[in-house]
């Protein structure tokens, strides 16, 4: 459908950009955020001596 409006090469570029944006927003960015959160707030070791 996009080929009709944009042409073949531009439709491919647009589709690739949409796929990359989807991968970034749904997969890569959440993983990066979880890693940052884990390194910013490491679990506290409890030795049981309160």
mmCIF file as Biopython writes it, N, C-alpha, C and O atoms, coordinates in Angstrom:
data_model
#
loop_
_atom_site.group_PDB
_atom_site.id
_atom_site.type_symbol
_atom_site.label_atom_id
_atom_site.label_alt_id
_atom_site.label_comp_id
_atom_site.label_asym_id
_atom_site.label_entity_id
_atom_site.label_seq_id
_atom_site.pdbx_PDB_ins_code
_atom_site.Cartn_x
_atom_site.Cartn_y
_atom_site.Cartn_z
_atom_site.occupancy
_atom_site.B_iso_or_equiv
_atom_site.auth_seq_id
_atom_site.auth_asym_id
_atom_site.pdbx_PDB_model_num
ATOM 1   N N  . UNK A ? 1  ? 0.821  -1.187  0.000  1.0 0.0 1  A 1 
ATOM 2   C CA . UNK A ? 1  ? 0.000  0.000   0.000  1.0 0.0 1  A 1 
ATOM 3   C C  . UNK A ? 1  ? 0.872  1.261   0.000  1.0 0.0 1  A 1 
ATOM 4   O O  . UNK A ? 1  ? 0.586  2.212   -0.726 1.0 0.0 1  A 1 
ATOM 5   N N  . UNK A ? 2  ? 1.925  1.268   0.805  1.0 0.0 2  A 1 
ATOM 6   C CA . UNK A ? 2  ? 2.799  2.439   0.845  1.0 0.0 2  A 1 
ATOM 7   C C  . UNK A ? 2  ? 3.541  2.610   -0.474 1.0 0.0 2  A 1 
ATOM 8   O O  . UNK A ? 2  ? 3.912  3.728   -0.831 1.0 0.0 2  A 1 
ATOM 9   N N  . UNK A ? 3  ? 3.762  1.518   -1.203 1.0 0.0 3  A 1 
ATOM 10  C CA . UNK A ? 3  ? 4.469  1.614   -2.485 1.0 0.0 3  A 1 
ATOM 11  C C  . UNK A ? 3  ? 3.707  2.475   -3.481 1.0 0.0 3  A 1 
ATOM 12  O O  . UNK A ? 3  ? 4.309  3.179   -4.292 1.0 0.0 3  A 1 
ATOM 13  N N  . UNK A ? 4  ? 2.398  2.418   -3.418 1.0 0.0 4  A 1 
ATOM 14  C CA . UNK A ? 4  ? 1.577  3.196   -4.343 1.0 0.0 4  A 1 
ATOM 15  C C  . UNK A ? 4  ? 1.754  4.682   -4.083 1.0 0.0 4  A 1 
ATOM 16  O O  . UNK A ? 4  ? 1.823  5.481   -5.018 1.0 0.0 4  A 1 
ATOM 17  N N  . UNK A ? 5  ? 1.826  5.046   -2.821 1.0 0.0 5  A 1 
ATOM 18  C CA . UNK A ? 5  ? 1.915  6.455   -2.460 1.0 0.0 5  A 1 
ATOM 19  C C  . UNK A ? 5  ? 3.353  6.960   -2.512 1.0 0.0 5  A 1 
ATOM 20  O O  . UNK A ? 5  ? 3.606  8.061   -3.002 1.0 0.0 5  A 1 
ATOM 21  N N  . UNK A ? 6  ? 4.297  6.163   -2.012 1.0 0.0 6  A 1 
ATOM 22  C CA . UNK A ? 6  ? 5.667  6.634   -1.847 1.0 0.0 6  A 1 
ATOM 23  C C  . UNK A ? 6  ? 6.637  6.167   -2.919 1.0 0.0 6  A 1 
ATOM 24  O O  . UNK A ? 6  ? 7.633  6.841   -3.179 1.0 0.0 6  A 1 
ATOM 25  N N  . UNK A ? 7  ? 6.373  5.041   -3.538 1.0 0.0 7  A 1 
ATOM 26  C CA . UNK A ? 7  ? 7.330  4.427   -4.438 1.0 0.0 7  A 1 
ATOM 27  C C  . UNK A ? 7  ? 8.045  3.298   -3.703 1.0 0.0 7  A 1 
ATOM 28  O O  . UNK A ? 7  ? 8.010  3.229   -2.474 1.0 0.0 7  A 1 
ATOM 29  N N  . UNK A ? 8  ? 8.698  2.409   -4.464 1.0 0.0 8  A 1 
ATOM 30  C CA . UNK A ? 8  ? 9.282  1.203   -3.871 1.0 0.0 8  A 1 
ATOM 31  C C  . UNK A ? 8  ? 10.349 1.491   -2.834 1.0 0.0 8  A 1 
ATOM 32  O O  . UNK A ? 8  ? 10.249 1.015   -1.703 1.0 0.0 8  A 1 
ATOM 33  N N  . UNK A ? 9  ? 11.378 2.266   -3.194 1.0 0.0 9  A 1 
ATOM 34  C CA . UNK A ? 9  ? 12.501 2.455   -2.279 1.0 0.0 9  A 1 
ATOM 35  C C  . UNK A ? 9  ? 12.115 3.239   -1.039 1.0 0.0 9  A 1 
ATOM 36  O O  . UNK A ? 9  ? 12.550 2.913   0.065  1.0 0.0 9  A 1 
ATOM 37  N N  . UNK A ? 10 ? 11.322 4.242   -1.210 1.0 0.0 10 A 1 
ATOM 38  C CA . UNK A ? 10 ? 10.909 5.028   -0.053 1.0 0.0 10 A 1 
ATOM 39  C C  . UNK A ? 10 ? 9.997  4.214   0.863  1.0 0.0 10 A 1 
ATOM 40  O O  . UNK A ? 10 ? 10.039 4.382   2.082  1.0 0.0 10 A 1 
ATOM 41  N N  . UNK A ? 11 ? 9.187  3.348   0.298  1.0 0.0 11 A 1 
ATOM 42  C CA . UNK A ? 11 ? 8.350  2.467   1.113  1.0 0.0 11 A 1 
ATOM 43  C C  . UNK A ? 11 ? 9.212  1.487   1.910  1.0 0.0 11 A 1 
ATOM 44  O O  . UNK A ? 11 ? 8.903  1.193   3.064  1.0 0.0 11 A 1 
ATOM 45  N N  . UNK A ? 12 ? 10.282 0.982   1.312  1.0 0.0 12 A 1 
ATOM 46  C CA . UNK A ? 12 ? 11.193 0.081   2.014  1.0 0.0 12 A 1 
ATOM 47  C C  . UNK A ? 12 ? 11.874 0.820   3.165  1.0 0.0 12 A 1 
ATOM 48  O O  . UNK A ? 12 ? 11.968 0.296   4.275  1.0 0.0 12 A 1 
ATOM 49  N N  . UNK A ? 13 ? 12.343 2.023   2.901  1.0 0.0 13 A 1 
ATOM 50  C CA . UNK A ? 13 ? 12.996 2.817   3.941  1.0 0.0 13 A 1 
ATOM 51  C C  . UNK A ? 13 ? 12.015 3.132   5.064  1.0 0.0 13 A 1 
ATOM 52  O O  . UNK A ? 13 ? 12.362 3.023   6.240  1.0 0.0 13 A 1 
ATOM 53  N N  . UNK A ? 14 ? 10.822 3.513   4.715  1.0 0.0 14 A 1 
ATOM 54  C CA . UNK A ? 14 ? 9.802  3.822   5.720  1.0 0.0 14 A 1 
ATOM 55  C C  . UNK A ? 14 ? 9.461  2.581   6.545  1.0 0.0 14 A 1 
ATOM 56  O O  . UNK A ? 14 ? 9.325  2.673   7.765  1.0 0.0 14 A 1 
ATOM 57  N N  . UNK A ? 15 ? 9.323  1.439   5.905  1.0 0.0 15 A 1 
ATOM 58  C CA . UNK A ? 15 ? 9.030  0.194   6.615  1.0 0.0 15 A 1 
ATOM 59  C C  . UNK A ? 15 ? 10.159 -0.219  7.538  1.0 0.0 15 A 1 
ATOM 60  O O  . UNK A ? 15 ? 9.914  -0.678  8.654  1.0 0.0 15 A 1 
ATOM 61  N N  . UNK A ? 16 ? 11.403 -0.059  7.080  1.0 0.0 16 A 1 
ATOM 62  C CA . UNK A ? 16 ? 12.553 -0.394  7.916  1.0 0.0 16 A 1 
ATOM 63  C C  . UNK A ? 16 ? 12.622 0.542   9.126  1.0 0.0 16 A 1 
ATOM 64  O O  . UNK A ? 16 ? 12.921 0.100   10.235 1.0 0.0 16 A 1 
ATOM 65  N N  . UNK A ? 17 ? 12.350 1.818   8.917  1.0 0.0 17 A 1 
ATOM 66  C CA . UNK A ? 17 ? 12.367 2.769   10.031 1.0 0.0 17 A 1 
ATOM 67  C C  . UNK A ? 17 ? 11.266 2.439   11.037 1.0 0.0 17 A 1 
ATOM 68  O O  . UNK A ? 17 ? 11.479 2.537   12.245 1.0 0.0 17 A 1 
ATOM 69  N N  . UNK A ? 18 ? 10.114 2.055   10.551 1.0 0.0 18 A 1 
ATOM 70  C CA . UNK A ? 18 ? 9.025  1.680   11.452 1.0 0.0 18 A 1 
ATOM 71  C C  . UNK A ? 18 ? 9.378  0.416   12.231 1.0 0.0 18 A 1 
ATOM 72  O O  . UNK A ? 18 ? 9.069  0.316   13.418 1.0 0.0 18 A 1 
ATOM 73  N N  . UNK A ? 19 ? 10.022 -0.550  11.575 1.0 0.0 19 A 1 
ATOM 74  C CA . UNK A ? 19 ? 10.429 -1.782  12.256 1.0 0.0 19 A 1 
ATOM 75  C C  . UNK A ? 19 ? 11.492 -1.496  13.308 1.0 0.0 19 A 1 
ATOM 76  O O  . UNK A ? 19 ? 11.431 -2.047  14.407 1.0 0.0 19 A 1 
ATOM 77  N N  . UNK A ? 20 ? 12.462 -0.646  12.994 1.0 0.0 20 A 1 
ATOM 78  C CA . UNK A ? 20 ? 13.497 -0.297  13.965 1.0 0.0 20 A 1 
ATOM 79  C C  . UNK A ? 20 ? 12.917 0.453   15.158 1.0 0.0 20 A 1 
ATOM 80  O O  . UNK A ? 20 ? 13.302 0.203   16.300 1.0 0.0 20 A 1 
ATOM 81  N N  . UNK A ? 21 ? 12.005 1.361   14.896 1.0 0.0 21 A 1 
ATOM 82  C CA . UNK A ? 21 ? 11.377 2.102   15.990 1.0 0.0 21 A 1 
ATOM 83  C C  . UNK A ? 21 ? 10.579 1.164   16.892 1.0 0.0 21 A 1 
ATOM 84  O O  . UNK A ? 21 ? 10.597 1.318   18.113 1.0 0.0 21 A 1 
ATOM 85  N N  . UNK A ? 22 ? 9.888  0.205   16.309 1.0 0.0 22 A 1 
ATOM 86  C CA . UNK A ? 22 ? 9.126  -0.758  17.093 1.0 0.0 22 A 1 
ATOM 87  C C  . UNK A ? 22 ? 10.050 -1.609  17.952 1.0 0.0 22 A 1 
ATOM 88  O O  . UNK A ? 22 ? 9.778  -1.822  19.134 1.0 0.0 22 A 1 
ATOM 89  N N  . UNK A ? 23 ? 11.136 -2.095  17.368 1.0 0.0 23 A 1 
ATOM 90  C CA . UNK A ? 23 ? 12.097 -2.893  18.138 1.0 0.0 23 A 1 
ATOM 91  C C  . UNK A ? 23 ? 12.697 -2.074  19.270 1.0 0.0 23 A 1 
ATOM 92  O O  . UNK A ? 23 ? 12.869 -2.582  20.377 1.0 0.0 23 A 1 
ATOM 93  N N  . UNK A ? 24 ? 13.014 -0.832  19.009 1.0 0.0 24 A 1 
ATOM 94  C CA . UNK A ? 24 ? 13.601 0.015   20.040 1.0 0.0 24 A 1 
ATOM 95  C C  . UNK A ? 24 ? 12.611 0.232   21.187 1.0 0.0 24 A 1 
ATOM 96  O O  . UNK A ? 24 ? 12.963 0.055   22.354 1.0 0.0 24 A 1 
ATOM 97  N N  . UNK A ? 25 ? 11.375 0.615   20.856 1.0 0.0 25 A 1 
ATOM 98  C CA . UNK A ? 25 ? 10.418 0.985   21.890 1.0 0.0 25 A 1 
ATOM 99  C C  . UNK A ? 25 ? 9.886  -0.216  22.671 1.0 0.0 25 A 1 
ATOM 100 O O  . UNK A ? 25 ? 9.589  -0.087  23.859 1.0 0.0 25 A 1 
ATOM 101 N N  . UNK A ? 26 ? 9.761  -1.378  22.032 1.0 0.0 26 A 1 
ATOM 102 C CA . UNK A ? 26 ? 9.163  -2.528  22.692 1.0 0.0 26 A 1 
ATOM 103 C C  . UNK A ? 26 ? 10.183 -3.478  23.291 1.0 0.0 26 A 1 
ATOM 104 O O  . UNK A ? 26 ? 9.859  -4.209  24.227 1.0 0.0 26 A 1 
ATOM 105 N N  . UNK A ? 27 ? 11.408 -3.489  22.777 1.0 0.0 27 A 1 
ATOM 106 C CA . UNK A ? 27 ? 12.384 -4.464  23.250 1.0 0.0 27 A 1 
ATOM 107 C C  . UNK A ? 27 ? 13.608 -3.811  23.888 1.0 0.0 27 A 1 
ATOM 108 O O  . UNK A ? 27 ? 13.899 -4.051  25.059 1.0 0.0 27 A 1 
ATOM 109 N N  . UNK A ? 28 ? 14.308 -3.007  23.139 1.0 0.0 28 A 1 
ATOM 110 C CA . UNK A ? 28 ? 15.607 -2.517  23.589 1.0 0.0 28 A 1 
ATOM 111 C C  . UNK A ? 28 ? 15.512 -1.485  24.707 1.0 0.0 28 A 1 
ATOM 112 O O  . UNK A ? 28 ? 16.248 -1.580  25.689 1.0 0.0 28 A 1 
ATOM 113 N N  . UNK A ? 29 ? 14.638 -0.520  24.583 1.0 0.0 29 A 1 
ATOM 114 C CA . UNK A ? 29 ? 14.539 0.518   25.602 1.0 0.0 29 A 1 
ATOM 115 C C  . UNK A ? 29 ? 14.097 -0.033  26.954 1.0 0.0 29 A 1 
ATOM 116 O O  . UNK A ? 29 ? 14.675 0.363   27.966 1.0 0.0 29 A 1 
ATOM 117 N N  . UNK A ? 30 ? 13.108 -0.922  27.032 1.0 0.0 30 A 1 
ATOM 118 C CA . UNK A ? 30 ? 12.768 -1.494  28.341 1.0 0.0 30 A 1 
ATOM 119 C C  . UNK A ? 30 ? 13.924 -2.286  28.964 1.0 0.0 30 A 1 
ATOM 120 O O  . UNK A ? 30 ? 14.121 -2.230  30.178 1.0 0.0 30 A 1 
ATOM 121 N N  . UNK A ? 31 ? 14.686 -3.017  28.155 1.0 0.0 31 A 1 
ATOM 122 C CA . UNK A ? 31 ? 15.833 -3.762  28.686 1.0 0.0 31 A 1 
ATOM 123 C C  . UNK A ? 31 ? 16.882 -2.799  29.231 1.0 0.0 31 A 1 
ATOM 124 O O  . UNK A ? 31 ? 17.436 -3.026  30.306 1.0 0.0 31 A 1 
ATOM 125 N N  . UNK A ? 32 ? 17.152 -1.736  28.499 1.0 0.0 32 A 1 
ATOM 126 C CA . UNK A ? 32 ? 18.120 -0.738  28.953 1.0 0.0 32 A 1 
ATOM 127 C C  . UNK A ? 32 ? 17.649 -0.087  30.255 1.0 0.0 32 A 1 
ATOM 128 O O  . UNK A ? 32 ? 18.441 0.109   31.177 1.0 0.0 32 A 1 
ATOM 129 N N  . UNK A ? 33 ? 16.364 0.245   30.326 1.0 0.0 33 A 1 
ATOM 130 C CA . UNK A ? 33 ? 15.831 0.867   31.540 1.0 0.0 33 A 1 
ATOM 131 C C  . UNK A ? 33 ? 15.936 -0.075  32.734 1.0 0.0 33 A 1 
ATOM 132 O O  . UNK A ? 33 ? 16.283 0.365   33.830 1.0 0.0 33 A 1 
ATOM 133 N N  . UNK A ? 34 ? 15.643 -1.360  32.546 1.0 0.0 34 A 1 
ATOM 134 C CA . UNK A ? 34 ? 15.749 -2.323  33.638 1.0 0.0 34 A 1 
ATOM 135 C C  . UNK A ? 34 ? 17.190 -2.463  34.114 1.0 0.0 34 A 1 
ATOM 136 O O  . UNK A ? 34 ? 17.438 -2.547  35.317 1.0 0.0 34 A 1 
ATOM 137 N N  . UNK A ? 35 ? 18.135 -2.490  33.188 1.0 0.0 35 A 1 
ATOM 138 C CA . UNK A ? 35 ? 19.547 -2.584  33.578 1.0 0.0 35 A 1 
ATOM 139 C C  . UNK A ? 35 ? 20.000 -1.339  34.329 1.0 0.0 35 A 1 
ATOM 140 O O  . UNK A ? 35 ? 20.727 -1.442  35.317 1.0 0.0 35 A 1 
ATOM 141 N N  . UNK A ? 36 ? 19.578 -0.171  33.873 1.0 0.0 36 A 1 
ATOM 142 C CA . UNK A ? 36 ? 19.943 1.069   34.572 1.0 0.0 36 A 1 
ATOM 143 C C  . UNK A ? 36 ? 19.366 1.087   35.971 1.0 0.0 36 A 1 
ATOM 144 O O  . UNK A ? 36 ? 20.035 1.494   36.921 1.0 0.0 36 A 1 
ATOM 145 N N  . UNK A ? 37 ? 18.126 0.647   36.100 1.0 0.0 37 A 1 
ATOM 146 C CA . UNK A ? 37 ? 17.482 0.621   37.405 1.0 0.0 37 A 1 
ATOM 147 C C  . UNK A ? 37 ? 18.182 -0.373  38.331 1.0 0.0 37 A 1 
ATOM 148 O O  . UNK A ? 37 ? 18.345 -0.099  39.521 1.0 0.0 37 A 1 
ATOM 149 N N  . UNK A ? 38 ? 18.594 -1.511  37.804 1.0 0.0 38 A 1 
ATOM 150 C CA . UNK A ? 38 ? 19.262 -2.521  38.621 1.0 0.0 38 A 1 
ATOM 151 C C  . UNK A ? 38 ? 20.631 -2.044  39.082 1.0 0.0 38 A 1 
ATOM 152 O O  . UNK A ? 38 ? 21.032 -2.331  40.210 1.0 0.0 38 A 1 
ATOM 153 N N  . UNK A ? 39 ? 21.356 -1.321  38.230 1.0 0.0 39 A 1 
ATOM 154 C CA . UNK A ? 39 ? 22.680 -0.840  38.632 1.0 0.0 39 A 1 
ATOM 155 C C  . UNK A ? 39 ? 22.582 0.396   39.521 1.0 0.0 39 A 1 
ATOM 156 O O  . UNK A ? 39 ? 23.474 0.633   40.335 1.0 0.0 39 A 1 
ATOM 157 N N  . UNK A ? 40 ? 21.531 1.177   39.387 1.0 0.0 40 A 1 
ATOM 158 C CA . UNK A ? 40 ? 21.371 2.375   40.216 1.0 0.0 40 A 1 
ATOM 159 C C  . UNK A ? 40 ? 20.928 2.004   41.627 1.0 0.0 40 A 1 
ATOM 160 O O  . UNK A ? 40 ? 21.297 2.679   42.589 1.0 0.0 40 A 1 
ATOM 161 N N  . UNK A ? 41 ? 20.148 0.947   41.757 1.0 0.0 41 A 1 
ATOM 162 C CA . UNK A ? 41 ? 19.637 0.520   43.059 1.0 0.0 41 A 1 
ATOM 163 C C  . UNK A ? 41 ? 20.000 -0.943  43.302 1.0 0.0 41 A 1 
ATOM 164 O O  . UNK A ? 41 ? 19.140 -1.819  43.203 1.0 0.0 41 A 1 
ATOM 165 N N  . UNK A ? 42 ? 21.263 -1.213  43.619 1.0 0.0 42 A 1 
ATOM 166 C CA . UNK A ? 42 ? 21.634 -2.616  43.856 1.0 0.0 42 A 1 
ATOM 167 C C  . UNK A ? 42 ? 20.967 -3.124  45.122 1.0 0.0 42 A 1 
ATOM 168 O O  . UNK A ? 42 ? 20.760 -2.356  46.062 1.0 0.0 42 A 1 
ATOM 169 N N  . UNK A ? 43 ? 20.630 -4.402  45.162 1.0 0.0 43 A 1 
ATOM 170 C CA . UNK A ? 43 ? 19.996 -4.953  46.359 1.0 0.0 43 A 1 
ATOM 171 C C  . UNK A ? 43 ? 20.948 -4.872  47.564 1.0 0.0 43 A 1 
ATOM 172 O O  . UNK A ? 43 ? 22.150 -5.108  47.442 1.0 0.0 43 A 1 
ATOM 173 N N  . UNK A ? 44 ? 20.393 -4.544  48.694 1.0 0.0 44 A 1 
ATOM 174 C CA . UNK A ? 44 ? 21.193 -4.433  49.905 1.0 0.0 44 A 1 
ATOM 175 C C  . UNK A ? 44 ? 21.414 -5.809  50.509 1.0 0.0 44 A 1 
ATOM 176 O O  . UNK A ? 44 ? 20.479 -6.596  50.650 1.0 0.0 44 A 1 
ATOM 177 N N  . UNK A ? 45 ? 22.644 -6.085  50.860 1.0 0.0 45 A 1 
ATOM 178 C CA . UNK A ? 45 ? 22.962 -7.363  51.501 1.0 0.0 45 A 1 
ATOM 179 C C  . UNK A ? 45 ? 22.588 -7.286  52.966 1.0 0.0 45 A 1 
ATOM 180 O O  . UNK A ? 45 ? 22.954 -6.342  53.666 1.0 0.0 45 A 1 
ATOM 181 N N  . UNK A ? 46 ? 21.865 -8.276  53.417 1.0 0.0 46 A 1 
ATOM 182 C CA . UNK A ? 46 ? 21.498 -8.333  54.834 1.0 0.0 46 A 1 
ATOM 183 C C  . UNK A ? 46 ? 22.232 -9.501  55.471 1.0 0.0 46 A 1 
ATOM 184 O O  . UNK A ? 46 ? 22.145 -10.639 55.010 1.0 0.0 46 A 1 
ATOM 185 N N  . UNK A ? 47 ? 22.958 -9.195  56.540 1.0 0.0 47 A 1 
ATOM 186 C CA . UNK A ? 47 ? 23.707 -10.246 57.210 1.0 0.0 47 A 1 
ATOM 187 C C  . UNK A ? 47 ? 22.956 -10.809 58.402 1.0 0.0 47 A 1 
ATOM 188 O O  . UNK A ? 47 ? 23.441 -11.733 59.056 1.0 0.0 47 A 1 
ATOM 189 N N  . UNK A ? 48 ? 21.794 -10.277 58.694 1.0 0.0 48 A 1 
ATOM 190 C CA . UNK A ? 48 ? 20.981 -10.805 59.775 1.0 0.0 48 A 1 
ATOM 191 C C  . UNK A ? 48 ? 21.318 -10.211 61.132 1.0 0.0 48 A 1 
ATOM 192 O O  . UNK A ? 48 ? 20.663 -10.543 62.120 1.0 0.0 48 A 1 
ATOM 193 N N  . UNK A ? 49 ? 22.299 -9.359  61.209 1.0 0.0 49 A 1 
ATOM 194 C CA . UNK A ? 49 ? 22.676 -8.747  62.493 1.0 0.0 49 A 1 
ATOM 195 C C  . UNK A ? 49 ? 22.089 -7.349  62.576 1.0 0.0 49 A 1 
ATOM 196 O O  . UNK A ? 49 ? 22.727 -6.370  62.190 1.0 0.0 49 A 1 
ATOM 197 N N  . UNK A ? 50 ? 20.876 -7.269  63.079 1.0 0.0 50 A 1 
ATOM 198 C CA . UNK A ? 50 ? 20.222 -5.958  63.212 1.0 0.0 50 A 1 
ATOM 199 C C  . UNK A ? 50 ? 20.440 -5.369  64.552 1.0 0.0 50 A 1 
ATOM 200 O O  . UNK A ? 50 ? 19.958 -4.270  64.829 1.0 0.0 50 A 1 
#
